[in-house]
Amino acid sequence: MVALVTGGSRGIGRACSIKLAEMGYYILINYQSNETEALNTLAMLREKGSDGEIIKFDVSSVEEVEKAISQWQAAHPDTYIEVLVNNAGIRKDNLLMWMTDEDWNTVLNISLNGFMYTTRAVLKAMLVKKYGRIINMVSLSGLKGLPGQTNYSAAKGAVIAATKALAQETAKKNVTVNAVAPGFIRTDMTQDLDESQLKMLIPMGRFGNAEEVAETVGFLASKGASYITGQTISVNGGLYT
């Protein structure tokens, strides 16, 4: 059993990699630049008695995605990627009136185009094998919209809509497509936020942790979630329902 986690070297991606490894999956840990952290994640999997490998590609580059996945599949003809966690993402926050084209395009290319390129590259095998789990990491920002995150909200909102559409295309082949929408989770991506102020907005009174998100991903990846598809599950401590 093989699972691919994009942006799997740190934060929520690392937690998802570890959770799926604990479920018995061989993990492909995707990274773009930080090989050290990717190797650290791999070491953590192995410490738990699991295994995997690191796989480098930029999710926003269709050429890199297709080359990396096709080469891996060619080298492993007796198996296929049956779980995909589209986790890679980036924030470049600013008010829209000051947002640059680069900051808009970078965020959409990684979250939205990355979802499309990576999913397309693994989907055929899932459909042929008549089993697959696709889990898209979205955000509170994509459901509610957050000021200063018009680009991020647009990207994640688009992936939520795409999740609903793709789920209907693949359901008869036993391939489920769902999304997980974290709220404020304590990771590298949120370290610049004022946690002391923001946690007062959260009914649970605290930021979440990456492992709490990974538990939801693990459930959606399991055979027990076989009748759940096209859904977006929030993990936000009651901040937005």
C-alpha positions as CSV (number, residue, x, y, z in Angstrom):
1,M,0.0,0.0,0.0
2,V,1.5,3.3,-1.1
3,A,0.5,6.9,-0.2
4,L,1.9,10.1,-1.6
5,V,1.9,13.2,0.6
6,T,2.8,16.4,-1.2
7,G,4.6,18.9,1.0
8,G,5.2,16.0,3.3
9,S,8.4,17.1,4.9
10,R,7.1,19.5,7.6
11,G,4.0,20.5,9.6
12,I,0.7,19.0,8.6
13,G,2.3,17.1,5.8
14,R,4.8,15.4,8.1
15,A,2.0,14.5,10.6
16,C,0.0,13.0,7.7
17,S,3.0,11.0,6.5
18,I,3.5,9.6,10.0
19,K,-0.2,8.8,10.5
20,L,-0.5,7.0,7.2
21,A,2.7,5.1,7.9
22,E,1.2,4.0,11.2
23,M,-1.7,2.6,9.2
24,G,0.6,0.5,7.1
25,Y,1.3,2.6,4.1
26,Y,4.6,3.0,2.4
27,I,5.0,6.8,2.2
28,L,6.2,8.9,-0.7
29,I,7.3,12.1,1.0
30,N,7.2,14.9,-1.6
31,Y,9.3,18.0,-1.1
32,Q,10.4,20.8,-3.3
33,S,13.5,22.3,-1.7
34,N,14.1,21.2,1.9
35,E,15.7,17.8,1.6
36,T,16.9,17.8,5.2
37,E,13.4,18.0,6.6
38,A,12.1,15.4,4.1
39,L,14.9,13.1,5.3
40,N,14.0,13.9,8.9
41,T,10.4,12.9,8.2
42,L,11.6,9.6,6.6
43,A,13.7,8.9,9.7
44,M,10.6,9.4,11.9
45,L,8.7,6.9,9.8
46,R,11.4,4.4,10.1
47,E,11.7,4.9,13.9
48,K,8.1,3.7,14.0
49,G,8.9,0.6,12.0
50,S,7.4,1.9,8.8
51,D,9.1,2.9,5.5
52,G,9.0,5.2,2.6
53,E,11.1,7.4,0.4
54,I,11.5,11.0,-0.5
55,I,10.4,12.2,-3.9
56,K,11.4,15.7,-5.2
57,F,9.1,17.7,-7.5
58,D,7.5,21.1,-7.6
59,V,3.7,20.5,-7.6
60,S,3.2,23.7,-9.7
61,S,5.3,22.3,-12.5
62,V,3.3,19.9,-14.7
63,E,6.6,18.6,-16.2
64,E,8.2,17.9,-12.8
65,V,5.0,16.2,-11.5
66,E,4.5,13.9,-14.4
67,K,8.1,13.0,-14.8
68,A,8.5,12.1,-11.1
69,I,5.3,10.1,-10.8
70,S,5.7,8.3,-14.1
71,Q,9.3,7.3,-13.2
72,W,8.3,6.1,-9.8
73,Q,5.4,4.1,-11.3
74,A,7.6,2.6,-14.0
75,A,10.1,1.4,-11.3
76,H,7.2,-0.1,-9.3
77,P,5.0,-1.9,-11.8
78,D,3.5,-4.2,-9.2
79,T,1.9,-1.5,-7.1
80,Y,0.3,2.0,-7.4
81,I,-0.3,5.1,-5.4
82,E,-3.7,4.4,-3.7
83,V,-3.8,7.3,-1.3
84,L,-2.9,10.9,-2.3
85,V,-2.8,13.8,0.1
86,N,-2.6,17.1,-1.7
87,N,-1.1,19.0,1.1
88,A,1.5,21.3,-0.6
89,G,0.6,25.0,-0.1
90,I,2.0,28.4,0.6
91,R,0.8,31.7,2.1
92,K,1.7,35.1,0.7
93,D,-0.7,37.4,2.6
94,N,-1.4,40.9,1.7
95,L,-4.4,43.2,1.1
96,L,-5.5,42.8,-2.5
97,M,-4.8,46.5,-3.3
98,W,-1.2,45.8,-2.6
99,M,-0.9,42.2,-3.8
100,T,1.5,41.6,-6.6
101,D,0.8,39.4,-9.6
102,E,3.6,37.1,-8.4
103,D,2.1,36.6,-4.9
104,W,-1.3,35.9,-6.5
105,N,0.0,33.4,-9.1
106,T,2.4,31.6,-6.8
107,V,-0.3,30.8,-4.3
108,L,-2.8,29.6,-6.9
109,N,-0.2,27.7,-8.9
110,I,0.9,25.6,-5.8
111,S,-2.5,25.0,-4.2
112,L,-4.8,24.8,-7.3
113,N,-2.6,23.8,-10.2
114,G,-0.7,21.5,-7.9
115,F,-3.9,19.7,-7.0
116,M,-4.7,19.3,-10.6
117,Y,-1.3,18.1,-11.9
118,T,-0.7,15.7,-9.0
119,T,-4.2,14.3,-8.9
120,R,-4.3,13.7,-12.7
121,A,-0.9,11.9,-12.6
122,V,-2.2,9.3,-10.1
123,L,-5.9,9.1,-10.9
124,K,-5.8,6.7,-13.9
125,A,-4.2,3.9,-11.8
126,M,-6.8,4.4,-9.0
127,L,-9.6,4.1,-11.6
128,V,-8.1,1.0,-13.2
129,K,-7.6,-0.6,-9.8
130,K,-11.1,0.6,-8.7
131,Y,-9.8,1.9,-5.4
132,G,-8.3,5.2,-4.3
133,R,-8.4,7.9,-1.7
134,I,-7.8,11.5,-2.6
135,I,-7.6,14.0,0.3
136,N,-7.2,17.7,-0.4
137,M,-5.8,20.0,2.4
138,V,-7.9,23.2,2.2
139,S,-8.5,25.8,4.9
140,L,-10.8,27.8,7.0
141,S,-9.8,30.5,4.6
142,G,-11.4,28.7,1.7
143,L,-14.7,28.3,3.5
144,K,-15.0,31.6,5.3
145,G,-12.6,33.9,3.5
146,L,-10.0,35.7,5.6
147,P,-8.9,39.3,5.0
148,G,-5.4,39.6,3.7
149,Q,-5.7,36.1,2.1
150,T,-7.7,36.8,-1.1
151,N,-5.2,34.7,-3.0
152,Y,-5.2,31.9,-0.5
153,S,-9.0,32.0,0.0
154,A,-9.4,31.9,-3.8
155,A,-7.1,28.9,-4.2
156,K,-8.5,26.9,-1.4
157,G,-12.1,27.7,-2.3
158,A,-11.4,26.5,-5.8
159,V,-10.0,23.2,-4.5
160,I,-13.1,22.7,-2.4
161,A,-15.3,23.1,-5.4
162,A,-13.0,20.8,-7.4
163,T,-13.3,18.2,-4.7
164,K,-17.0,18.1,-5.0
165,A,-16.9,17.8,-8.8
166,L,-14.2,15.2,-9.0
167,A,-15.9,13.1,-6.3
168,Q,-18.8,12.7,-8.7
169,E,-16.6,11.7,-11.5
170,T,-14.8,8.9,-9.6
171,A,-17.4,7.5,-7.2
172,K,-18.5,4.6,-9.3
173,K,-14.9,3.4,-9.4
174,N,-14.6,3.4,-5.6
175,V,-12.3,6.4,-5.6
176,T,-13.3,8.9,-2.9
177,V,-12.3,12.6,-3.0
178,N,-12.6,14.7,0.2
179,A,-11.1,17.8,1.7
180,V,-9.9,18.7,5.2
181,A,-10.1,22.3,6.2
182,P,-7.9,23.2,9.2
183,G,-8.4,26.3,11.2
184,F,-5.5,27.8,13.1
185,I,-3.0,25.0,13.5
186,R,0.4,25.5,15.2
187,T,2.9,24.9,12.3
188,D,5.7,26.8,10.6
189,M,3.1,28.3,8.3
190,T,1.3,30.0,11.2
191,Q,4.3,31.0,13.3
192,D,3.9,34.6,12.2
193,L,0.4,34.9,13.6
194,D,-0.5,36.3,17.0
195,E,-1.7,33.2,18.7
196,S,-2.5,34.9,22.0
197,Q,-5.0,37.2,20.3
198,L,-6.4,34.7,17.7
199,K,-7.0,31.9,20.2
200,M,-9.6,34.1,21.9
201,L,-11.7,33.8,18.7
202,I,-11.7,30.0,19.0
203,P,-14.4,28.3,21.1
204,M,-11.8,25.7,22.3
205,G,-9.5,28.5,23.3
206,R,-6.4,27.2,21.6
207,F,-4.7,26.5,18.3
208,G,-4.8,23.0,17.0
209,N,-1.9,20.8,16.3
210,A,-0.9,19.0,13.1
211,E,-1.5,15.5,14.6
212,E,-5.2,16.4,15.1
213,V,-5.5,17.3,11.4
214,A,-3.7,14.1,10.5
215,E,-6.1,11.9,12.4
216,T,-8.9,13.2,10.1
217,V,-6.8,12.5,7.0
218,G,-6.1,9.0,8.3
219,F,-9.8,8.3,8.7
220,L,-10.7,9.6,5.2
221,A,-7.9,7.4,3.8
222,S,-9.2,4.3,5.6
223,K,-11.6,1.7,4.2
224,G,-14.0,2.8,7.0
225,A,-14.6,6.0,5.1
226,S,-15.8,4.2,2.0
227,Y,-19.2,6.0,1.8
228,I,-17.9,9.5,2.4
229,T,-17.0,11.5,-0.7
230,G,-17.2,15.1,-1.9
231,Q,-17.1,16.4,1.6
232,T,-15.1,19.1,3.4
233,I,-14.4,18.3,7.0
234,S,-13.4,21.2,9.2
235,V,-10.8,20.8,12.0
236,N,-11.0,24.2,13.6
237,G,-11.9,24.0,17.3
238,G,-15.4,25.4,16.6
239,L,-14.2,28.6,15.1
240,Y,-16.4,28.3,12.0
241,T,-19.2,25.9,11.4
